[in-house]
């Protein structure tokens, strides 16, 4: 892979940083598109053979210029909050522009990171627009691979780390979707999957569900985070009506949205897959959550965590 030029669109974020690091280890030449080069250059520009380019990927001419001379593209742009038109712009319209730019620049290979649960008929705008985008890519005529991860965790995530922060501050946690099940996948394993797909032609035309080795309810995940943090709190599962009310109020608060009504709609279906992780195809097995999460969420003294387990087990 050392002779490939690969462009990462959406590559300056949490998942993108893991992918960039793994591709850099394979000696690929990387171009990472960003709208704020100064914000991300400290962590990404240090990677060998990596160029961070300030551009507007939504502008067709700027996108074509960005992709010129590349051998492959990895697309991973996604948003969790917004109006329907925002989801359509980020998930559908942008992928359409990437597909068209790839055609014009003669780029055949496109790996697209979608989401487990993407479905044109799903309950949320997020799931529907992700599903529509997948359909467009399947019809594109390019050499595509679609990766559909469950919720992604790892140092710098906005999932388990979010709950860790809430548990640090709140005496109890009202929780929407408490019984919804997830199969979390480590960001490092998602990055390894991207590298494997770019290096293996037999992944072309494949849509792969990427899940961790275990599934958990959201309440179980939050409880586990609290245990790691030493901030175990009562969890109050919210019925759908109250969850929608809570999310509606949170949408009105200043600052970043922690939970939206569209998120609640997404939580109405489990985020798991009937298919096992494609270990044989990708060449590795996924890493358990319990191996990684303590490294960035847990307290420094692991013996204190073990003591909590023994106390709870009355040993």
C-alpha positions as CSV (number, residue, x, y, z in Angstrom):
1,X,0.0,0.0,0.0
2,X,3.1,2.2,0.2
3,X,2.6,3.4,-3.4
4,X,-1.1,4.3,-3.1
5,X,-2.4,7.9,-2.8
6,X,-5.5,7.8,-0.6
7,X,-7.8,10.7,0.2
8,X,-9.8,10.7,3.4
9,X,-13.0,12.8,3.4
10,X,-14.1,13.3,7.0
11,X,-10.7,12.2,8.0
12,X,-9.9,14.9,10.5
13,X,-12.4,13.6,13.1
14,X,-12.3,10.9,15.8
15,X,-12.6,7.9,13.5
16,X,-10.5,9.5,10.8
17,X,-7.6,10.0,13.1
18,X,-7.4,6.2,13.7
19,X,-7.7,5.4,10.0
20,X,-5.0,8.0,9.1
21,X,-2.6,6.5,11.6
22,X,-3.1,2.9,10.4
23,X,-2.8,3.9,6.7
24,X,0.4,5.9,7.5
25,X,1.8,2.8,9.0
26,X,1.2,1.1,5.7
27,X,3.3,3.9,4.0
28,X,0.3,5.2,2.0
29,X,0.4,8.8,0.9
30,X,-2.6,10.5,2.5
31,X,-4.6,13.6,1.8
32,X,-6.9,14.6,4.5
33,X,-9.6,17.2,3.8
34,X,-10.6,19.6,6.5
35,X,-12.3,23.0,6.9
36,X,-10.1,23.9,9.8
37,X,-6.5,23.0,9.2
38,X,-5.1,24.8,12.3
39,X,-7.5,22.9,14.5
40,X,-6.3,19.4,13.4
41,X,-2.7,19.9,12.2
42,X,-1.1,19.1,15.6
43,X,-2.4,15.5,15.6
44,X,-2.4,14.7,11.9
45,X,0.3,16.6,10.2
46,X,3.0,14.7,12.1
47,X,2.0,11.5,10.2
48,X,4.5,10.6,7.5
49,X,3.5,11.3,3.9
50,X,0.3,13.1,5.0
51,X,-1.0,16.3,3.7
52,X,-3.8,18.2,5.4
53,X,-5.8,20.3,2.9
54,X,-8.2,23.1,3.8
55,X,-11.1,22.9,1.4
56,X,-14.9,22.8,1.2
57,X,-15.7,19.2,0.1
58,X,-19.3,20.3,-0.6
59,X,-18.1,22.4,-3.5
60,X,-18.0,20.2,-6.6
61,X,-15.0,21.9,-8.2
62,X,-13.0,22.0,-5.0
63,X,-13.8,18.3,-4.5
64,X,-12.6,17.4,-7.9
65,X,-9.4,19.3,-7.4
66,X,-8.9,17.6,-4.0
67,X,-9.3,14.1,-5.5
68,X,-7.1,14.6,-8.6
69,X,-4.3,12.1,-8.7
70,X,-5.5,9.8,-6.0
71,X,-5.9,6.0,-6.3
72,X,-8.7,5.6,-3.7
73,X,-11.1,7.5,-1.5
74,X,-12.3,6.8,2.0
75,X,-15.5,8.6,2.8
76,X,-16.7,8.9,6.4
77,X,-18.6,12.1,6.8
78,X,-21.6,11.9,9.2
79,X,-23.6,14.0,11.5
80,X,-25.8,13.0,14.5
81,X,-28.0,16.1,14.9
82,X,-29.8,18.5,12.6
83,X,-32.9,19.0,10.4
84,X,-33.7,16.6,7.6
85,X,-32.0,18.9,5.0
86,X,-28.8,18.8,7.1
87,X,-28.8,15.0,7.1
88,X,-29.5,14.9,3.4
89,X,-26.7,17.3,2.7
90,X,-24.1,15.5,4.8
91,X,-25.0,11.9,4.1
92,X,-26.6,11.8,0.6
93,X,-25.7,14.9,-1.4
94,X,-22.0,14.8,-0.4
95,X,-21.6,11.1,-1.2
96,X,-23.2,11.8,-4.6
97,X,-20.6,14.6,-5.2
98,X,-17.8,12.2,-4.2
99,X,-19.1,9.6,-6.6
100,X,-19.3,12.1,-9.4
101,X,-15.8,13.4,-8.7
102,X,-14.4,9.9,-8.6
103,X,-15.8,9.2,-12.0
104,X,-14.4,12.5,-13.4
105,X,-11.0,11.8,-12.0
106,X,-10.9,8.2,-13.0
107,X,-10.8,6.9,-9.4
108,X,-12.4,3.5,-9.1
109,X,-11.9,2.5,-5.4
110,X,-14.2,4.0,-2.8
111,X,-14.5,2.7,0.8
112,X,-17.5,4.3,2.5
113,X,-18.1,4.2,6.3
114,X,-21.9,4.1,6.8
115,X,-23.6,2.9,10.0
116,X,-25.2,-0.3,11.3
117,X,-28.9,0.3,11.1
118,X,-28.7,2.5,7.9
119,X,-32.1,1.9,6.2
120,X,-34.1,4.1,3.8
121,X,-37.1,3.0,5.8
122,X,-35.6,3.4,9.2
123,X,-37.3,5.3,12.0
124,X,-34.9,8.3,12.0
125,X,-33.6,10.8,9.5
126,X,-30.1,9.7,10.4
127,X,-30.8,6.1,9.5
128,X,-32.8,6.9,6.4
129,X,-30.3,9.2,4.8
130,X,-27.4,6.8,5.6
131,X,-29.5,4.1,3.9
132,X,-30.3,6.2,0.9
133,X,-26.6,7.0,0.5
134,X,-25.7,3.3,0.6
135,X,-28.2,2.7,-2.3
136,X,-26.6,5.4,-4.4
137,X,-23.1,3.9,-3.9
138,X,-24.3,0.4,-4.8
139,X,-25.6,1.8,-8.0
140,X,-22.5,4.0,-8.8
141,X,-20.6,1.5,-10.9
142,X,-17.5,2.2,-8.7
143,X,-15.4,-0.5,-6.9
144,X,-17.1,0.2,-3.6
145,X,-17.0,-1.3,-0.1
146,X,-19.5,-0.3,2.6
147,X,-18.5,-0.6,6.2
148,X,-21.4,-0.5,8.7
149,X,-20.1,-0.2,12.2
150,X,-22.2,-0.3,15.4
151,X,-21.4,2.5,17.8
152,X,-17.6,3.2,17.8
153,X,-15.7,3.6,21.0
154,X,-12.1,4.5,21.8
155,X,-10.0,7.3,23.3
156,X,-11.5,10.6,22.0
157,X,-15.0,9.1,21.4
158,X,-18.2,11.0,21.9
159,X,-20.2,8.0,23.2
160,X,-18.7,6.3,26.3
161,X,-16.8,9.5,27.1
162,X,-20.1,11.5,27.0
163,X,-21.7,9.2,29.6
164,X,-18.6,9.3,31.7
165,X,-18.9,13.0,31.9
166,X,-22.6,12.9,32.7
167,X,-22.0,10.3,35.5
168,X,-19.3,12.5,37.0
169,X,-21.7,15.4,37.3
170,X,-25.2,14.0,37.9
171,X,-26.7,12.2,40.9
172,X,-28.8,10.0,38.6
173,X,-29.1,9.5,34.9
174,X,-32.5,9.6,33.1
175,X,-31.8,7.4,30.1
176,X,-33.6,7.2,26.7
177,X,-33.3,3.9,24.9
178,X,-32.0,2.2,28.1
179,X,-33.0,-1.2,26.7
180,X,-31.6,-0.7,23.2
181,X,-28.8,-3.1,22.4
182,X,-25.4,-2.2,20.8
183,X,-22.4,-4.2,19.8
184,X,-19.6,-1.5,20.2
185,X,-16.6,-1.7,17.9
186,X,-13.2,-0.3,18.7
187,X,-12.1,2.6,16.5
188,X,-8.8,0.8,16.0
189,X,-10.6,-2.2,14.6
190,X,-12.6,-0.1,12.3
191,X,-9.4,1.4,11.0
192,X,-7.9,-2.0,10.5
193,X,-11.0,-3.0,8.5
194,X,-10.4,0.0,6.2
195,X,-6.8,-0.9,5.6
196,X,-7.8,-4.5,4.9
197,X,-10.4,-3.5,2.4
198,X,-8.1,-1.2,0.5
199,X,-5.5,-3.9,0.3
200,X,-7.9,-6.8,-0.7
201,X,-9.7,-6.6,-4.0
202,X,-12.1,-9.4,-2.9
203,X,-13.8,-6.9,-0.6
204,X,-15.1,-4.9,-3.6
205,X,-18.9,-5.0,-3.8
206,X,-19.2,-6.1,-0.1
207,X,-21.3,-4.5,2.6
208,X,-19.8,-5.5,5.9
209,X,-21.4,-5.1,9.4
210,X,-18.7,-4.4,11.9
211,X,-19.6,-5.3,15.5
212,X,-17.7,-6.1,18.6
213,X,-17.7,-9.6,20.1
214,X,-20.5,-8.8,22.6
215,X,-23.8,-6.9,22.7
216,X,-25.0,-4.8,25.6
217,X,-28.1,-2.7,26.4
218,X,-27.4,1.0,26.7
219,X,-28.1,0.8,30.4
220,X,-25.5,-2.0,30.8
221,X,-22.9,0.2,28.9
222,X,-23.6,3.2,31.1
223,X,-23.4,1.0,34.3
224,X,-20.1,-0.3,33.1
225,X,-18.7,3.2,32.5
226,X,-19.8,4.2,36.0
227,X,-18.1,1.3,37.4
228,X,-14.8,2.2,35.6
229,X,-15.1,5.8,36.8
230,X,-16.1,5.0,40.3
231,X,-19.2,7.0,39.8
232,X,-22.0,4.5,39.8
233,X,-25.3,6.3,39.6
234,X,-29.0,5.1,39.5
235,X,-30.2,4.8,35.9
236,X,-33.8,5.8,35.3
237,X,-35.1,4.3,32.0
238,X,-37.3,6.8,30.2
239,X,-40.4,5.7,28.2
240,X,-40.5,6.9,24.6
241,X,-42.8,9.9,25.3
242,X,-40.7,11.3,28.1
243,X,-37.5,10.5,26.1
244,X,-38.8,12.6,23.2
245,X,-39.8,15.4,25.6
246,X,-36.3,15.4,27.2
247,X,-34.6,15.4,23.8
248,X,-36.8,18.3,22.6
249,X,-35.8,20.4,25.6
250,X,-32.2,19.5,25.1
251,X,-32.3,20.7,21.5
252,X,-33.2,24.1,22.9
253,X,-30.2,24.4,25.2
254,X,-27.2,26.5,24.1
255,X,-24.1,24.7,23.1
256,X,-23.6,21.2,21.4
257,X,-26.7,19.0,21.4
258,X,-26.3,16.0,23.6
259,X,-29.5,14.3,22.6
260,X,-32.0,15.0,19.9
261,X,-35.4,13.7,19.0
262,X,-33.9,12.0,15.9
263,X,-31.5,10.2,18.2
264,X,-34.4,8.9,20.3
265,X,-36.0,7.6,17.1
266,X,-32.8,5.8,16.2
267,X,-32.8,4.2,19.7
268,X,-36.1,2.6,18.9
269,X,-34.3,-0.2,17.1
270,X,-31.4,-2.3,18.3
271,X,-27.9,-1.5,16.9
272,X,-26.7,-5.1,16.4
273,X,-26.3,-7.4,13.4
274,X,-27.4,-10.9,12.6
275,X,-24.1,-11.5,10.9
276,X,-20.8,-12.2,12.8
277,X,-17.8,-10.0,12.4
278,X,-16.2,-10.8,9.1
279,X,-13.0,-12.1,10.6
280,X,-12.1,-14.5,7.8
281,X,-12.5,-11.8,5.2
282,X,-10.6,-9.1,7.1
283,X,-8.0,-11.2,8.7
284,X,-8.6,-10.3,12.4
285,X,-11.1,-10.6,15.2
286,X,-12.6,-7.6,17.0
287,X,-11.3,-6.5,20.4
288,X,-13.6,-6.7,23.4
289,X,-14.7,-3.5,25.0
290,X,-13.4,-4.6,28.3
291,X,-9.9,-4.7,27.0
292,X,-9.9,-1.1,25.8
293,X,-12.3,1.0,27.8
294,X,-10.4,0.8,31.2
295,X,-7.4,2.4,29.5
296,X,-9.1,5.7,28.8
297,X,-12.1,5.7,31.1
298,X,-11.0,3.9,34.2
299,X,-9.3,5.2,37.4
300,X,-5.5,4.9,37.7
301,X,-5.6,2.3,40.4
302,X,-7.0,-0.9,38.8
303,X,-7.1,-2.6,42.2
304,X,-9.8,-0.2,43.3
305,X,-11.9,-1.3,40.4
306,X,-11.4,-4.9,41.2
307,X,-12.3,-4.2,44.8
308,X,-15.7,-2.7,43.6
309,X,-16.4,-6.0,41.7
310,X,-15.5,-8.1,44.8
311,X,-17.7,-6.0,47.1
312,X,-20.7,-6.1,44.7
313,X,-20.2,-9.9,44.5
314,X,-20.1,-10.1,48.3
315,X,-16.6,-11.7,48.2
